[in-house]
Amino acid sequence: MKLSKIALCAALVAAFSMPFTAQAAKGERKNKKKAAAPAFSTLDKNSDSSISKDEYVAAMKDSIGEETANTQFASMDKDNDGKLSSEEYSASAGKKGKGKKKKNN
């Protein structure tokens, strides 16, 4: 009988602590997503006023992975010329991490 009470108490403690653990993990993921995008000039290593795919992937692969960097570059390169203008970069960097805001009526 004593063993079943201990097991029941342990199960209750585990059940009540799970939501707090999940919430803490969710908060850590949010903080990672809010990391600021590097400045355009930081990514433009050869100072040609554009960011090539190689420049972008080299700068971003450590933080987001090479595959994700390639995918992001492709989505940011709106005119498909193989490089990002400051306008393309700014437009895409400004959208990252922003969700739809509710209107207060």
C-alpha distances in whole Angstrom, upper triangle without the diagonal:
4,5,5,7,9,10,11,13,14,15,17,19,20,21,23,25,26,29,30,30,32,34,35,36,38,40,41,43,45,46,47,49,51,53,56,59,61,65,67,69,67,66,70,71,74,75,77,75,73,69,70,67,67,67,64,62,62,61,58,57,55,53,52,53,57,56,55,58,60,59,59,62,63,62,64,67,68,72,71,73,71,71,69,72,71,71,68,66,66,65,62,61,61,59,56,53,54,52,54,54,53,56,56,57
4,6,5,6,9,10,11,12,14,16,17,19,20,21,23,25,28,28,28,31,33,33,35,37,38,39,41,43,44,45,47,49,51,54,57,59,63,65,67,65,64,68,69,72,73,75,73,71,68,68,65,65,65,62,60,60,59,56,55,53,51,51,52,55,55,53,56,59,57,58,61,62,61,63,66,67,71,70,72,70,69,68,70,69,69,67,64,64,64,61,59,59,57,54,51,53,51,53,53,52,55,55,57
4,5,5,6,9,10,11,12,14,15,16,18,20,21,23,26,27,26,29,31,31,32,35,36,37,39,41,42,43,45,47,48,52,54,57,60,63,65,62,62,65,66,69,71,72,71,68,65,65,62,62,62,59,57,58,57,54,52,50,48,48,49,52,51,50,53,56,54,55,58,59,58,60,63,65,68,67,69,67,67,65,68,67,67,64,62,62,61,58,57,57,55,52,49,51,49,51,51,51,54,54,56
4,5,5,6,9,10,10,12,14,15,16,18,20,21,24,25,25,27,30,30,31,33,35,36,37,40,41,42,44,46,48,51,54,56,60,62,64,62,61,65,65,69,70,71,70,67,64,64,61,61,61,59,56,57,56,53,51,50,48,47,48,51,51,49,53,55,53,54,57,58,57,59,62,63,67,65,68,66,65,64,66,65,65,63,61,61,60,57,56,56,54,51,48,49,47,49,49,49,52,51,53
4,5,5,6,9,10,11,12,14,15,17,18,20,23,24,24,26,28,29,30,32,34,35,37,39,40,41,43,45,47,50,53,55,59,61,64,61,60,64,65,69,69,71,69,67,64,64,61,62,61,58,56,57,56,53,51,49,47,47,48,52,51,50,53,55,53,54,57,58,57,58,62,63,67,65,68,66,65,64,66,65,65,62,60,60,59,56,55,55,53,50,47,48,46,48,48,47,50,50,52
4,5,5,6,9,10,11,12,14,15,17,18,21,22,22,24,27,27,28,30,32,33,34,37,38,39,41,43,44,48,50,53,56,59,61,58,58,62,62,66,67,68,67,65,61,62,59,59,59,56,54,54,53,50,49,47,45,45,46,49,49,47,50,53,51,51,55,56,55,56,60,61,65,64,66,63,63,62,64,63,63,61,58,58,57,55,53,53,51,48,45,46,45,47,47,47,50,49,51
4,5,5,6,9,10,11,12,14,15,17,20,21,21,23,25,26,26,29,31,31,33,35,36,37,39,41,43,46,49,51,55,57,59,57,56,60,60,64,65,67,65,63,59,60,57,57,57,54,52,52,51,48,47,45,43,42,43,47,46,45,48,50,49,49,53,54,52,54,57,59,62,61,63,61,61,59,62,61,61,58,56,56,55,52,51,51,49,46,43,45,43,45,45,45,48,48,50
4,5,5,6,9,10,10,12,14,16,18,20,20,22,24,25,26,28,30,31,32,34,36,37,38,40,42,46,48,51,54,57,59,57,56,60,61,64,65,67,65,63,59,60,57,57,57,54,52,53,52,48,47,45,43,43,44,47,46,45,48,50,49,49,52,53,52,54,57,58,62,61,63,61,61,59,61,60,60,58,56,55,55,52,50,50,48,45,42,43,42,43,43,43,46,45,47
4,5,5,6,9,10,11,12,14,17,18,18,21,22,23,25,27,28,29,31,33,34,35,37,39,41,44,47,49,53,55,58,55,55,59,59,63,64,65,64,61,58,59,56,56,56,53,51,52,50,47,46,44,42,42,43,47,46,44,47,50,48,48,52,53,51,53,56,58,61,60,63,60,60,58,60,59,59,57,54,54,53,51,49,49,47,44,41,42,41,42,42,42,45,44,46
4,5,5,6,9,10,11,12,15,16,16,18,21,21,22,24,26,27,28,30,32,33,35,37,38,42,44,47,50,53,55,52,52,56,56,60,61,63,61,59,55,56,53,53,53,50,48,49,47,44,43,41,39,39,40,43,43,42,44,47,45,45,49,50,49,50,54,55,59,58,60,58,57,56,58,57,57,54,52,52,51,48,47,47,45,42,39,40,39,41,41,41,44,44,46
4,5,5,6,9,10,11,14,15,15,17,19,20,21,23,25,26,27,29,31,32,34,36,37,41,43,46,49,52,54,52,51,55,56,59,60,62,60,57,54,55,52,52,52,49,47,48,47,43,42,40,38,38,39,42,41,40,43,45,44,44,47,48,47,49,52,53,57,56,58,56,56,54,56,55,55,53,51,50,50,47,45,45,43,40,37,39,37,39,39,39,42,42,44
4,5,5,6,9,10,12,14,15,16,18,19,21,22,24,25,27,28,30,32,33,35,37,40,43,46,49,52,54,52,51,55,56,60,60,62,60,57,54,55,52,53,52,49,47,48,47,44,43,41,39,38,40,43,42,41,43,46,44,44,48,49,47,48,52,53,57,56,58,56,56,54,56,55,54,52,50,50,49,46,45,45,42,40,36,38,36,37,37,37,40,40,42
4,5,5,6,9,11,11,12,15,16,17,19,21,22,23,25,26,28,29,31,33,35,38,41,43,47,49,52,49,49,53,54,57,58,59,58,55,52,53,51,51,50,47,46,46,45,42,41,39,36,36,38,41,41,39,42,44,43,43,46,47,46,47,51,52,56,55,57,55,54,52,54,53,53,51,48,48,47,45,43,43,41,38,35,36,35,37,37,36,39,39,41
4,6,5,6,9,10,10,12,15,15,16,18,20,21,22,24,26,27,29,31,33,36,39,41,45,47,49,47,46,50,51,55,55,57,55,53,50,50,48,48,47,44,43,43,42,39,38,36,34,33,35,38,38,36,39,41,40,40,43,44,43,44,48,49,53,52,54,52,51,50,52,51,51,48,46,46,45,42,41,41,39,36,33,34,33,35,35,35,38,38,41
4,6,6,8,10,11,12,14,15,16,18,20,21,22,24,26,27,28,30,32,36,38,41,45,47,50,47,47,50,52,55,56,57,55,53,50,50,48,48,48,44,43,44,42,39,38,37,34,33,35,38,38,36,39,41,39,39,43,44,42,44,47,48,52,51,53,51,51,49,51,50,50,47,45,45,44,41,40,40,38,35,32,33,31,33,33,33,36,36,38
4,6,7,8,10,11,12,14,16,17,18,20,22,23,24,26,28,29,31,35,37,40,43,46,49,46,46,50,51,55,55,56,54,52,49,50,48,48,48,44,43,44,42,39,39,37,34,34,35,39,38,36,39,42,40,39,43,44,42,43,47,48,52,51,54,52,51,49,51,49,49,47,45,44,43,41,39,39,37,34,31,32,30,32,32,31,34,34,36
4,6,5,6,9,10,11,13,14,16,17,19,20,22,23,25,27,29,32,35,37,41,43,46,43,43,47,48,52,52,54,52,50,47,47,45,45,45,42,40,41,39,36,36,34,31,31,33,36,36,34,36,39,38,37,40,42,40,41,45,46,50,49,51,49,48,46,48,47,47,45,42,42,41,39,37,37,35,32,29,30,29,31,31,31,34,34,37
4,5,5,6,9,10,11,12,14,16,17,19,20,22,23,25,27,31,33,36,39,42,44,42,41,45,46,50,50,51,50,47,44,45,42,43,42,39,38,39,37,34,33,31,29,28,30,33,33,31,33,36,34,34,38,39,37,39,42,43,47,46,49,46,46,44,46,45,44,42,40,40,39,36,35,35,33,30,27,28,27,29,29,29,33,33,36
4,5,5,6,9,10,10,12,14,15,16,19,20,21,23,25,29,31,34,37,40,42,40,40,44,45,49,49,50,48,46,43,44,41,42,41,38,37,38,36,33,33,31,28,28,30,33,32,30,33,35,33,33,36,38,36,37,40,41,45,45,47,45,44,42,44,43,42,40,38,38,37,34,33,32,30,28,24,25,24,26,26,26,29,29,32
4,5,5,6,9,10,11,13,14,15,17,19,20,21,24,27,30,33,36,39,41,39,39,42,44,47,47,49,47,45,42,43,41,42,41,37,36,37,35,32,32,30,27,27,29,33,33,30,32,35,34,33,36,38,36,37,40,42,45,45,47,45,44,42,44,42,42,40,38,37,36,34,32,32,30,27,24,25,24,26,26,26,29,29,32
4,5,5,6,9,10,11,13,15,16,17,19,21,22,26,29,31,35,37,40,37,37,41,42,45,46,47,45,43,40,41,39,39,38,35,34,35,33,30,29,27,25,24,26,30,30,28,30,33,32,31,34,36,34,35,39,40,44,43,45,43,42,40,42,41,41,39,36,36,36,33,31,31,29,26,23,25,24,27,27,28,31,31,34
4,5,5,6,9,10,11,12,14,16,17,19,21,25,27,30,33,35,38,36,35,39,40,44,44,45,44,41,38,39,37,37,37,33,32,33,31,28,28,26,23,23,25,28,28,25,28,31,29,28,32,33,31,33,36,37,41,40,43,40,40,38,40,39,38,36,34,34,33,30,29,29,27,24,21,22,21,24,24,25,28,29,32
4,5,5,6,9,10,11,13,15,15,17,19,23,25,28,31,34,37,34,34,38,39,43,43,44,42,40,37,39,36,37,36,33,32,33,31,28,28,26,23,23,25,29,28,26,28,31,29,28,31,33,31,32,35,37,40,40,42,40,39,37,39,37,37,35,33,32,31,29,27,27,25,22,19,20,19,21,21,22,26,26,29
4,5,5,6,9,10,11,13,15,16,18,21,24,27,30,33,35,33,33,36,38,41,41,43,41,39,36,37,35,36,35,32,31,31,29,26,26,24,21,21,24,28,28,25,27,30,29,28,31,33,31,32,35,37,40,40,42,40,38,36,38,36,36,35,32,31,31,29,27,26,25,22,19,21,20,23,23,24,28,28,31
4,5,5,6,9,10,11,13,15,16,20,22,25,28,31,33,31,31,34,35,39,39,41,39,37,34,35,33,33,32,29,28,29,27,23,23,21,19,18,21,24,24,22,24,27,26,25,28,30,28,29,33,34,38,37,39,37,36,34,36,35,35,33,30,30,30,27,25,25,24,20,17,20,19,22,23,25,28,29,32
4,5,5,6,9,10,11,13,15,19,21,24,27,29,32,30,30,33,35,38,38,40,38,35,33,34,31,32,31,28,27,28,26,23,23,22,19,18,21,24,24,21,23,26,24,23,26,28,26,27,31,32,36,35,37,35,34,32,34,33,32,30,28,28,27,24,23,23,21,18,14,16,16,19,19,21,24,26,29
4,5,5,6,9,10,11,13,17,19,22,25,28,31,28,28,32,34,37,37,39,36,35,32,33,32,32,31,28,27,28,26,23,23,22,18,18,21,25,25,22,23,27,25,24,27,29,27,27,31,32,36,36,38,35,34,32,33,31,31,30,27,26,26,24,22,21,20,17,14,16,16,19,19,21,24,25,28
4,5,5,6,9,10,12,15,18,20,24,26,29,26,26,30,31,35,35,37,35,33,30,31,29,30,28,25,24,25,23,20,20,18,15,15,18,22,22,20,21,25,24,22,25,27,26,26,30,31,35,34,36,34,32,30,32,30,31,29,26,26,26,23,21,21,20,17,14,17,17,21,21,23,27,28,31
4,5,5,6,9,11,14,16,19,22,25,27,25,25,28,30,33,33,35,33,31,28,29,27,27,26,23,22,23,21,18,18,17,14,13,16,19,19,17,18,22,20,19,22,24,22,23,27,28,32,31,33,31,30,28,30,28,28,26,24,24,23,20,19,19,18,14,11,14,15,18,19,22,25,27,30
4,5,5,6,9,12,15,18,21,23,26,24,24,28,29,33,33,34,32,30,27,29,27,28,27,23,23,24,22,19,20,19,15,14,18,21,21,18,19,22,21,19,22,24,22,22,26,27,31,31,33,31,29,27,28,27,26,25,22,22,21,19,17,17,15,12,9,11,12,15,16,19,22,23,27
4,5,5,7,10,13,16,19,22,24,22,22,26,28,31,31,33,31,29,26,28,26,27,25,22,22,23,20,17,19,17,14,14,18,21,22,18,19,23,22,19,22,25,23,23,26,28,31,31,33,31,29,26,28,26,26,25,22,21,22,19,16,17,16,13,10,13,14,18,18,21,24,25,29
4,5,6,9,12,14,17,20,22,20,20,24,25,29,29,30,28,26,24,25,23,24,22,19,19,19,17,14,15,14,10,10,14,17,18,15,16,19,19,17,19,22,21,20,24,26,29,29,30,28,26,24,26,24,25,23,20,20,20,18,15,16,15,12,10,13,15,19,20,23,26,28,31
4,6,9,10,13,17,19,22,20,19,23,25,28,28,29,27,25,22,24,22,23,21,18,18,19,17,14,15,15,11,10,14,17,17,14,14,18,16,14,17,19,18,17,21,23,26,26,28,26,24,22,23,22,22,20,17,17,17,14,12,13,12,8,6,10,12,15,17,20,23,25,29
4,6,9,12,15,17,20,19,19,22,24,27,27,28,26,24,22,24,23,24,22,19,19,21,17,15,17,16,13,13,17,19,20,16,16,20,19,16,18,21,19,18,22,23,27,27,28,27,25,22,23,21,21,20,17,16,16,14,11,11,11,8,6,9,11,15,16,19,22,24,27
4,7,9,12,15,17,15,16,19,21,24,24,26,24,22,20,22,21,21,19,16,17,18,14,12,15,14,10,11,15,17,19,15,15,18,18,15,17,20,19,18,21,23,26,26,27,25,23,20,21,19,20,19,16,15,16,14,11,12,13,9,8,12,15,18,19,22,25,27,31
4,6,9,12,14,13,13,17,19,22,21,23,20,19,17,20,19,20,18,15,16,17,14,12,15,15,12,13,16,18,20,16,15,18,18,15,16,20,18,16,19,21,24,25,25,23,21,18,19,16,17,16,13,12,14,12,8,9,11,9,9,12,15,18,19,23,25,27,31
4,6,9,12,10,10,13,16,19,18,19,17,16,14,16,16,17,14,11,13,14,11,10,13,13,11,11,15,16,17,14,12,15,16,12,13,16,15,13,16,18,21,21,22,20,17,14,15,13,14,13,10,9,12,10,6,8,10,8,10,13,16,19,21,24,27,29,32
4,6,8,6,7,10,12,16,15,17,15,14,12,15,15,15,12,10,12,12,9,9,13,13,11,13,15,16,18,16,13,16,17,14,14,17,17,14,17,19,21,21,21,19,16,14,14,12,14,14,10,10,13,12,9,11,14,12,14,16,20,23,24,28,30,32,36
4,5,5,7,9,11,14,13,15,12,12,11,14,16,16,13,11,14,14,11,12,16,16,15,16,19,19,21,19,16,18,19,16,15,18,18,15,17,19,21,21,21,19,16,13,13,10,12,13,9,9,13,12,9,11,14,14,16,18,21,24,25,29,31,33,36
4,5,5,6,10,12,10,11,9,8,8,11,13,14,11,10,13,14,11,12,16,17,16,17,19,19,20,18,15,17,18,15,13,16,16,13,14,16,18,18,17,16,12,9,9,7,10,10,7,8,12,12,10,12,15,15,18,19,23,25,27,30,32,34,37
4,5,5,7,9,7,10,8,9,9,12,15,15,11,11,15,14,12,14,17,18,18,19,21,20,23,21,18,19,21,18,16,19,20,16,17,19,20,21,19,17,14,12,11,9,13,14,11,11,15,15,13,16,19,18,21,23,26,29,30,34,35,38,41
4,6,7,10,9,12,11,11,10,12,14,14,10,10,13,12,9,11,15,15,15,17,18,18,21,19,16,18,20,17,16,19,20,17,18,21,22,22,20,18,15,13,13,12,15,15,12,13,17,16,14,16,19,18,20,22,26,29,30,34,36,38,41
4,6,9,9,11,10,9,6,9,10,10,6,6,9,9,7,9,12,14,14,15,16,15,18,16,13,14,17,14,12,16,17,14,15,18,19,18,17,15,12,10,11,11,14,13,10,12,15,14,12,16,18,17,19,22,25,28,30,34,36,38,41
4,6,5,7,7,6,5,8,10,10,7,8,12,11,10,12,15,17,17,18,19,18,20,19,15,16,18,16,14,17,18,15,15,18,18,18,16,14,10,9,10,10,13,13,11,13,16,16,15,18,20,19,22,24,28,30,32,36,38,40,43
4,6,8,9,9,8,9,12,10,7,9,12,10,10,13,15,17,18,19,19,18,21,20,16,17,20,18,16,19,21,18,18,21,21,20,18,16,13,13,14,13,17,17,15,17,20,19,18,21,23,22,25,27,31,34,35,39,41,44,47
4,6,8,9,9,9,13,11,9,12,14,13,13,16,18,20,21,22,22,20,23,23,19,19,22,21,18,20,22,20,18,21,21,20,17,15,13,13,14,14,18,18,16,19,22,21,20,23,26,25,28,30,33,36,38,42,43,46,49
4,6,7,9,11,14,14,11,13,16,15,15,18,20,22,22,23,24,22,25,24,20,21,23,21,18,21,22,19,18,21,20,20,17,16,13,13,12,12,15,16,15,17,20,20,19,22,24,24,27,29,32,35,36,40,41,44,47
4,6,8,9,13,13,11,13,17,16,16,19,21,23,24,24,25,23,25,24,20,20,23,21,17,19,21,18,16,19,18,17,14,13,10,11,10,11,14,15,14,16,19,20,19,22,24,24,28,29,33,35,36,40,41,44,47
4,7,10,13,14,12,13,17,17,16,18,21,23,23,24,24,23,24,23,20,20,21,19,16,18,19,16,14,16,16,16,14,13,10,9,7,7,11,12,11,13,16,17,16,19,21,22,25,26,29,31,33,37,38,41,43
4,6,10,11,9,10,14,15,14,16,18,21,21,21,21,20,21,20,16,16,18,16,12,14,16,12,11,13,13,13,11,10,6,5,5,7,10,10,9,12,14,14,15,17,19,20,23,24,27,30,32,35,37,40,42
4,7,8,6,6,10,11,10,12,15,17,17,17,18,16,17,16,13,13,15,13,10,12,14,11,10,13,13,13,11,9,5,5,7,8,11,10,8,12,14,13,13,16,18,18,21,23,26,28,31,34,36,39,42
4,5,5,6,9,10,11,12,14,17,18,17,17,14,16,16,12,11,14,13,9,11,14,12,10,13,13,11,9,6,4,6,9,11,14,12,11,15,16,15,16,19,20,20,23,25,28,30,33,36,38,41,44
4,5,5,6,8,10,11,11,15,16,15,14,11,12,12,9,7,10,10,7,8,12,10,9,13,13,11,10,6,6,8,11,14,16,13,12,16,17,15,15,19,19,18,22,24,26,29,32,35,38,41,44
4,5,5,6,8,10,10,13,15,15,13,10,12,13,10,9,13,13,10,12,15,14,13,17,17,14,13,9,9,11,14,16,18,16,15,18,20,18,18,21,22,21,24,26,29,32,34,38,40,43,46
4,6,5,6,9,10,13,14,14,14,12,14,14,10,11,14,13,10,13,16,14,13,17,18,16,14,11,9,10,13,14,17,15,13,16,18,16,16,19,21,19,22,25,28,31,33,37,39,42,45
4,6,5,6,8,11,12,11,11,10,12,11,7,8,11,9,7,11,12,11,11,15,16,15,14,11,9,9,12,13,15,13,10,14,15,13,12,16,17,16,18,21,24,27,29,33,35,38,41
4,5,5,6,9,10,9,8,6,9,9,5,6,10,9,8,11,13,13,13,17,18,16,16,12,12,12,15,16,18,16,14,17,18,15,15,19,19,17,19,22,25,28,31,34,37,40,43
4,6,6,8,10,11,10,8,11,12,9,10,13,13,11,15,17,16,16,20,21,19,18,15,14,14,17,18,20,18,16,19,21,18,17,21,22,19,21,25,27,31,33,37,39,42,45
4,6,7,8,10,10,10,13,12,9,11,14,12,12,15,17,15,16,20,21,20,19,16,14,14,16,16,19,17,14,16,19,16,14,18,19,17,19,22,25,28,30,34,37,39,43
4,6,6,6,7,7,10,9,6,9,11,10,10,14,15,14,15,19,21,19,20,16,15,14,17,17,19,17,13,16,17,15,13,16,17,14,16,19,22,26,28,31,34,37,40
4,6,5,4,4,8,8,6,9,11,11,11,14,16,16,17,21,23,21,21,17,17,17,20,20,22,20,17,19,21,17,16,20,20,17,18,22,24,28,30,34,36,39,42
4,6,6,8,11,11,9,12,15,14,15,18,19,19,21,24,26,24,25,21,20,20,22,22,24,22,19,21,23,20,18,21,21,18,19,22,25,29,31,34,37,39,43
4,6,9,11,10,9,13,14,13,14,17,18,17,20,23,26,24,25,21,20,19,22,21,23,21,17,19,20,17,15,18,18,15,15,19,21,25,27,30,33,36,39
4,7,8,6,6,10,11,10,12,15,15,15,18,21,23,22,23,20,19,18,21,21,22,19,17,18,19,16,14,17,17,13,14,18,20,23,26,29,32,35,38
4,6,5,6,9,10,11,12,14,16,16,18,21,24,21,22,19,19,19,22,22,24,21,18,21,22,18,17,20,20,16,17,21,23,26,29,32,35,38,41
4,6,5,6,9,10,10,12,14,15,16,20,22,19,20,16,17,17,21,21,23,20,18,21,21,18,18,21,21,18,19,23,25,28,31,34,37,40,43
4,5,5,6,9,10,11,13,14,16,18,21,18,19,16,17,17,21,22,23,20,18,21,21,18,18,21,20,17,19,22,23,27,30,33,36,39,42
4,5,5,6,8,10,11,12,14,17,19,17,19,16,16,16,20,20,21,18,16,18,18,14,15,18,16,14,15,18,20,23,26,29,32,35,38
4,5,5,6,9,10,10,12,15,18,16,17,14,13,13,16,17,18,15,13,16,16,13,13,16,16,13,16,19,21,24,27,30,33,36,39
4,6,5,6,9,10,11,14,16,13,14,11,12,12,16,18,19,15,14,17,17,14,15,18,17,16,18,21,23,25,29,32,35,38,41
4,5,5,6,9,10,13,15,13,15,13,13,13,17,18,18,15,14,17,16,13,14,17,15,14,16,19,20,23,26,29,32,35,38
4,5,5,6,9,11,14,13,15,12,12,11,14,15,15,12,11,13,13,9,10,13,12,10,13,16,17,20,23,27,29,32,35
4,5,5,6,9,12,10,11,9,8,8,11,13,14,10,9,13,12,10,11,14,14,13,16,18,20,23,26,29,32,35,38
4,5,5,8,10,8,10,8,9,10,13,15,15,11,11,15,14,11,13,16,15,15,18,20,21,23,26,30,32,35,38
4,6,7,10,9,12,11,11,10,13,15,14,10,10,13,11,9,11,14,12,12,15,16,18,20,23,26,28,32,34
4,6,9,9,11,10,9,7,10,11,10,6,7,9,8,6,9,11,11,11,15,16,18,20,23,26,28,31,34
4,6,5,7,7,6,6,8,11,10,7,8,11,10,9,12,14,14,15,18,19,21,23,26,29,31,35,37
4,6,8,9,9,8,10,12,10,7,10,12,10,10,13,15,14,16,19,19,21,22,25,28,30,33,35
4,6,8,9,9,10,13,11,9,12,14,13,13,16,18,18,19,23,23,25,26,29,32,33,37,39
4,6,8,9,11,14,14,11,13,16,15,14,17,19,19,20,23,24,26,27,30,33,35,39,41
4,6,8,10,13,14,11,13,17,16,16,18,21,21,22,25,26,28,30,33,36,38,41,43
4,7,10,13,14,12,13,16,16,15,17,20,20,20,24,26,28,30,33,36,38,41,44
4,7,10,11,9,10,13,14,13,15,18,19,19,22,24,26,28,31,35,36,40,42
4,6,8,6,6,9,11,10,11,14,15,16,20,21,23,25,28,31,33,36,39
4,5,5,6,8,10,11,12,14,16,17,21,21,24,26,28,31,33,36,38
4,6,5,6,8,10,10,12,14,16,19,20,23,24,26,30,31,34,36
4,5,5,6,9,10,11,13,15,18,18,21,22,24,27,28,31,33
4,6,5,6,8,10,11,13,17,17,19,21,23,27,28,31,33
4,6,5,6,8,10,11,14,15,18,20,22,26,28,31,34
4,5,5,6,9,10,13,14,17,19,20,24,25,28,31
4,6,5,7,9,13,12,15,16,18,22,23,26,28
4,5,5,7,10,11,13,15,18,21,23,26,29
4,5,5,9,10,13,16,18,21,23,26,29
4,6,8,8,11,13,15,18,20,23,26
4,6,6,8,10,13,16,18,21,24
4,6,9,12,14,18,20,23,26
4,7,10,12,15,18,21,24
4,7,8,12,15,17,21
4,6,9,13,15,18
4,7,9,13,15
4,6,9,12
4,6,9
4,6
4
